Amino acid sequence: MYYAIISEDVPNSLPLRKEARPAHLARLEALRDEGRLLIAGPHPAIDAEDPGEAGFSGSLVVAEFPSLEAAKAWANADPYLDVGAYERVTVKPFKKVLP
């Protein structure tokens, strides 16, 4: 089943994100390579494709896991949490309907 991992950043998280980004992306690429990643990306802090120094307000990952517990365990091991970039992470079951 798919699960949505909705993460919210702490204020001024950009330096923290930059520090942990390579490790964060490596985990997402592993999900992609396993065919389990539906979508992933950050939420720009401003209404712009490239928010520059405004940074990001959070992230969304939708990926396949065997259970809610497995999805939560994966989410809780995110490098962005380790460096303090995320303030809150919510994991919910997700049912893809369209497209």
Secondary structure, DSSP 4 states (H G I P E B T S, - for coil): -EEEEEEEEPTT-HHHHHHHHHHHHHHHHHHHHTT-EEEEEEEESSSSSS-GGG-EEEEEEEEE-SSHHHHHHHHHT-HHHHTT-EEEEEEEEE-----
